[in-house]
Amino acid sequence: MSQEKPRKEEGIKYEDVFNVQGDTGRKTVAPKDAAMMQKAETQMLGKTQKGGAAATMQSAASKNERDGVVGHDDMSKVAADGGVSITETNVKGRHVISESIGGQVVEQFSHQNPALNTMTPASLVEEMGVGAAGGGSTGGITIGEALEATVLTAGKKPVEWSDAAAIQAAEVRATGRTNIVPGGVAAAAQSAATLNARTTKDENKTKLADVLTDATSKLPADRPATRRDAEGVTGAEMRNDPSLTTHPGGVSASVAAAARLNQNNIN
């Protein structure tokens, strides 16, 4: 009886090295992708950040090239479509750098001259005092604390339908209720998204900070964020976004970061 031929190795994919979902996660990391992120880091930070997205991508791409999975000049569809990006936000005097792949945040840096430190969104929460590992509960960073973390990373973003959907998904998972809590964060987010859709100027729109500040106090119940929570919130945000992506440093990114830190503490 003939034996089945071994399946050709598909190489390291984005979902193997980052917490990314959907089609982006299934793409193989290619050398040109890593080069694009390295260039972006160098332009914004003056150097390639140790432990950053570029370094991780370079390691994965190099192995893929050595294994013959990709060529030296190969570029994935994610990079070709402009899905490799780095942005900077000023939060309370601290510069927050968000690195994204396919619209999903994979790394964040926080720096305040002269130092530059690699941080995940969850550790950014810890440093800025919004939450902590073991923060509002004995089981780790809660969903409510993760929502508050979004104020630091994307607080100036006008609330859109995708944000409202993600916040609703987070509230449902935090409280265990299937209905929106009257006066809660989800109700406020839906109202904000409705009003913002009718408002022309961004400066007049309700921002995420207006909705998510003190989110924990607006939830009748709260609990530590899990990977399943993160997947649910990410899915809700993506389904309600015109480009089917998540916002860098947004609601789903914060919940995912909290879930990862909680999982790491368990392990």
N, C-alpha and C positions, 0 to 999 in steps of 0.2 A: 504494500500500500504506500503510495507516494505521500511524502510529508509536505505540509503546507509551508510555502516559502515565508521566511520571517518578513514582517511588515517593515518597510523602509522607515527609518526614524524621521519624524517630522520636525524635530528640533525644539528649541525652547520657545515657548509662546509667551505673549504678554501676560496671560493669566497665570503663568508659572512663576513670574517674578514680581508682579504687581497685583493689587486687588482691583482688577478691572473686569467689567461684565460684557456680555454680548459678543458681537462680531469682532470688536477690538481685541478682546481677550484671546480670541482664537487665531489671531495673526502671529506669524513667526517673526521674532525680532531680527531685523536686518541691519547690516553695517551702516548703510546710509541713514537709517533712522537714528542710530546712536550718534552719528556725526552731526545730525541736525540739532539734537538736544545738547550736544557738547558745545556747538557754536552758540546756541541760545544762552546757555549758562555763562559762557565766556563773555558774551556781549553785555549781559546784565550784571554779572558778579565779578568780572575781571579774571575769572579762572574757572576750571571745572571743579565742582564741589565734591569733596570726598564723601562717599556714601550717598551721593545724589542720584537722580534718575539717569543722567548720562553715564555715570560709572557702572550702574547696574545694567543698562542697556548694552554698553560696550562689552562687558563680560559675557553676556548672553549671546550677543552677535558674534563675538570672536569664537565661541564654542560652536555655534551653528556653522560658521565658515570652516572651521577645522574639520567638522564632521561632514562637510560637503552638502549641507542642507541648503545653504545660500551662497551666492557669489559675493566677491569683495565689493562690487558696485551695485548690489541689489538694494532695493528700497521697497518696503511694504506699502500696501494701499493706504494704510493709516497715515503714514508720513507723506505719501504722494498727495493725499487730499488735504494736507495742511493740519493734520491732527496732532502734531508735536508742537507744544507751545509752553511758554513760561510767562507769568504775569506777576506784577508787584502791587501790593496794597499797603497803604499806610494805616496802621492800627495802633492808636494810643502811643505815637512816637516810635513805634517799632515797625520795620519793614517786613511784611510777610510775602515771601516768594512762593508761588504755587506752580508746580510743574505738572503738565497734563498730557495725557495720551488719549487721543480720540475723544476729547472733551471730558475725560474723567481724571480727577486729581490723583496722582500717584506718589508725589512727594511734596513736602512743604518745608521751607526754611524760614527761620525768624532771625533777624539780626538787628542790632542796635549798635551803631558805631562805638568802638572799632571792631567788635567781635562778630563772628558769623557762625551760627550753630545750626546743625542739621536737626530738624524737628518734624515729627508727624503732627497732623492736626490735633491728635489726642494729647501729645505732650505739650503742644501750644496751649491747650486748655489748662493743663496742670500749672504751667509757668505763670499764666496770666490770672490764675485764681478763679477761673470759672468753674472748674471741677477738678477732680483728682482721681487717681487710681484708688478705688475704694471710696470715692468722693461722697456723693449724697446718699449712698447706701453701702452696705457691707459687701456687696457683690461687684463693685466696680463703677465705672462711669455710666450714669443713667442716660436714657434717651432724652430726658429733659435737659440734662447738662450738655449733651451733644448739640441740642438745638440752640442753647445759649452760646456754644462755641462758634456757631455760624455767624453770630453778631461780630465776632472778631475777624473772621476771614472773608465774609461777604455781606457785612452789615449795610453797606451803602447801595446794594443792588435793589432795584425796584422789584416788588413782589409780582411774579408772573404766575400763570396757571400751573406751570410745572412746579414752582416752589410751593404753591398752595396744596397741590396734590401730594407732594413729598411730606409736607408738614402734617397733613391729614393722616397719611399712612403712619407717620411716626406717633402721632397722638393716639391712634387706634391701638397700636402695639404697646404703647406705654400704659394705657388705661385698661385695655382689655375690652373696651366698649366698641360696638359697631357703629354707634351714632356719634355725631359731632357734639362735643361738650359745649353747651351754651356759654358764651363769654370766654371760651378757651382759645388756644393758639390757632387751631385749625379754622375756627369760625372767623377769627380776626384776619387770617391769611386769605380766606375766600373773599371776604369783603374788600380787602386791599387789592386783590387781583381784579375784582370786578371794577372797582373805581379806577385803578391804574389803566385798565383797557380803554377807558373813556377819557384819559388825561393825556395830553400831547407832550408836554415838557417833562423830562425825567426829574428835574428838580422839584416838581410839584407832586411827584408820585410817592406813595407810601413805600418805605424801604423795609428790608428784612429786619433791620435793627428795631424798627418801630413795633414789629410783631413779636419778635423772639426774645427781646430783653426780658429777663426774669421769667423765662418760659416754665421753669420748674414750679414756680408758685401758681401758675395758671393751670397746671395739670392736677386733677383730683387724685391721680395715682401715677406712679412712676416706677420704673425698674431698670436694671442694667441692660445695656444694649448688647444684642447678640448678632451673630453673622446672619441669621435668618431675618432679623429686623432690618439689617443693612440692605440685604437683597430686596426686601419688600419696599423699602423707602426708595432705593435706587430705581427699581422697576417703575414705581409710580411717577417719579420725576422724569424718567426717560419717555414714558408713554405719553406724557402731556407736554413734551417739548417738541416744537416744530421740526427740529433737526435730530430728534431722538437721541439727545445727549444729556449729560448732567453738567451743572455749572461748576467750574473749578472752585473748590473751597466752599461749595454750597451745602445745602441741607444733607443730601445723601453722602457727601464726602465726610462730613463731620460725624454722622452716625456710623459710617463704615470705619472711621478712625477709632471711635470709641469701642466698637465691637472688636477690632483687632487688638487693641490694648487690653481689653478685658480677657480675650482669649489667651493672649501671651501671659497674662498674670496667672491664669488657670494652669497653663502648661509649665 
